[in-house]
Amino acid sequence: MASSSKHHRVVIVGAGFGGLEATYRLAGVPVEITLIDRRNHHLFQPLLYQVATASLATSEIAWPIRYLLRARPDVTTLFANVSGVDAGGKHALLEDGENIPYDTLVLATGARHAYFGHDEWEPFAPGLKTLEDATTLRRRILIAFERAERETDPARRAALLTFVIIGAGPTGVELAGTIADLARDTLPRDFRHIDTRMARVVLIEAGPRVLAGFADDLSSYALHSLQSLGVEVILGEAVTECSADGVVHGGKKLDARTIIWAAGVRASRAAEWLNAPADRSDRLKVEPDLTVPGHPDIFAIGDTTTIAGPDGHPVPGIAPAAKQEGKYVADVIKARLQGRKLPPFRYRHAGSLAQIGKRLAVIDFGRIKLRGAIAWWIWGIAHIYFLIGLRNRLSVALSWLWIYVRNQRASRLITQGSSKVAS
Ligand SMILES: Cc1cc2nc3c(=O)[nH]c(=O)nc-3n(C[C@H](O)[C@H](O)[C@H](O)COP(=O)(O)OP(=O)(O)OC[C@H]3O[C@@H](n4cnc5c(N)ncnc54)[C@H](O)[C@@H]3O)c2cc1C
């Protein structure tokens, strides 16, 4: 792509939380922005599990990037996969062979699943990262109930009605609670030959507690709340095998047709592209101003990076952190154009939230800790606030109200194939 630009060219790779925030914050700055993403939509990942559990529709948590930036003539959006960086020649390299020149590059390419050296488990235990992942999981969960309805062998029926979630961080806890609600409250009246309330939801965690990033008392509260929803929580046992038949944990075999991976992530390939230092999860170790070591014209932000926070611990891989970094990078670009220098990036942790089933949540604001129904309302309001656009806010609020009051989940659609197709 030839450039006739007189302006400073900023290329941003990734329109997730970090990349989009940087783009928004560069409004009015005399730069020419090219925003590249291999998906055509910005995705609100914190609510992906609600698509996977048939609570929300895909279009309620994702927006076309082009549409979000339609009022920004300074931004060109490219639907393309970046496959590398030519740091010497200052080009982002696209998979299709095209090169995009930059003066400043921002890498905001996020993270992917990590199976801790067992990539062969992925087909049996898919993770949750994209809309496709969410609709695939929704399909598997709903098909399991459909097959159980027609299965006459008790052992096979039990395996169909066993849902295993590996990893008890916020995503695992949220999935487990919502699948339990689905089985107990939403589905029972729709089936004739099975009692969906008998479904087993098993949450397996290698560490000693659920929600390890939260304070101890909130973690205990989450454990008891999950158990009261009927979720079987197994702590301190790593899964050592995943197959089409189930999992092995602590040396024991558990037959299950639906397994969900919520145990780990690793960064995108940004560090590899630049041969830059990275941690064990491939996260690029950035400088205090979020530049890549040895490349002052390349920034890296969000889940694809690691940097210490004010408490000495790594900044967590959460949306507010990626947004703060996106804002900081925009400020640095602005300051550099004006010949100014900014102090190093400083992360401010606003809090951690997790939903447990349809009426409870835990919130850890540090000094203030909330649990139960009040936390659920704050959790709901916060998530609705962070969605984009009035239509989606209203639509999500209505969907949640319907689930809260009527136990109905509107998106129980099995798509991507007929009943003949294996899940
Ligand atoms: C299931 C789930 C639940 C979560 N829940 C929460 C929560 O409750 N609260 C919270 O704060 N955080 C949560 N997170 C984490 C949060 O979503 C991430 O921290 C945040 O998305 C990181 O932002 P990012 O900009 O670094 O990456 P992302 O938002 O992941 O964006 C990366 C973008 O880069 C694009 N991309 C990647 N590689 C390429 C390439 N080679 N070429 C072109 N484009 C590329 C991707 O398509 C994507 O659009 C959750 C994450 C998941 C997966």
The ligand as an ORCA input file, in Angstrom:
! r2SCAN-3c Opt
* xyz 0 1
  C     -13.994    -15.375     28.058
  C     -13.308    -14.126     28.572
  C     -13.855    -13.434     29.642
  C     -13.241    -12.281     30.118
  N     -13.828    -11.603     31.145
  C     -13.307    -10.433     31.550
  C     -13.955     -9.657     32.551
  O     -14.985    -10.058     33.105
  N     -13.419     -8.443     32.885
  C     -12.285     -7.986     32.286
  O     -11.871     -6.863     32.573
  N     -11.640     -8.698     31.349
  C     -12.122     -9.909     30.973
  N     -11.469    -10.643     30.003
  C     -10.168    -10.194     29.516
  C     -10.312     -9.070     28.507
  O     -11.259     -9.414     27.539
  C      -8.927     -8.828     27.905
  O      -8.055     -8.472     28.940
  C      -8.987     -7.712     26.875
  O      -9.802     -8.089     25.798
  C      -7.568     -7.404     26.385
  O      -7.628     -6.415     25.405
  P      -6.571     -6.398     24.204
  O      -6.850     -5.166     23.444
  O      -5.221     -6.636     24.731
  O      -6.916     -7.706     23.360
  P      -8.274     -8.146     22.667
  O      -9.428     -7.412     23.235
  O      -8.269     -9.627     22.738
  O      -8.097     -7.668     21.172
  C      -7.134     -8.193     20.325
  C      -7.559     -7.905     18.904
  O      -6.467     -8.155     18.058
  C      -6.925     -8.840     16.909
  N      -5.789     -9.603     16.391
  C      -5.090    -10.553     17.047
  N      -4.088    -11.004     16.273
  C      -4.159    -10.334     15.100
  C      -3.405    -10.373     13.901
  N      -2.371    -11.196     13.770
  N      -3.769     -9.552     12.893
  C      -4.831     -8.717     13.028
  N      -5.575     -8.647     14.142
  C      -5.240     -9.435     15.164
  C      -8.058     -9.706     17.422
  O      -8.925    -10.095     16.376
  C      -8.706     -8.787     18.441
  O      -9.714     -8.013     17.866
  C     -12.054    -11.818     29.515
  C     -11.509    -12.512     28.434
  C     -12.132    -13.656     27.970
  C     -11.539    -14.400     26.801
*
